[in-house]
Amino acid sequence: MLKKFEGATLSQESREIVPDSKVGLSLSLCVSDILCGKIKEEEVKEIIAGTNASPEQWDGLMKNYKESYWRENPEEGEAIARRLLDAGKIRQPRQEGKAAHNIASGHWIEAEEVADWEKQQAEEDK
């Protein structure tokens, strides 16, 4: 059973920052968490996004997110997303023909739980 990452409810000062220890499941919400300091950017191993944006569609996606999810600090939100993209840390399974995943139980998991999460997703897609 996957355990839900509860780090977003803890103050940043009260927990150890472990690089590459978190995997996000929503580009918009995870970047929002980074913007407001719930997660440090260096903690992000990758984001398995529910988006389905080709390189040509990326600018439009950024524009939409800047106007909605990241409206408090749109330029920094885009900068974070682009740094993660440039670092190869954003994966879009829908670009591979896979179904969108469900984030109802949360949008962060621990990096060591990704294999179990992916197995669970595959079973749900059957």
Secondary structure, DSSP 8 states (H G I E B T S, - for coil): ------GGGS-GGGS---TT-EEES-HHHHHHHHHTTSS-GGGEEEEE-S----GGGHHHHHHHHHHTTTTTSHHHHHHHHHHHHHTT-EE-GGGGT------TT-SEEEGGGHHHHHHHHHHHT-
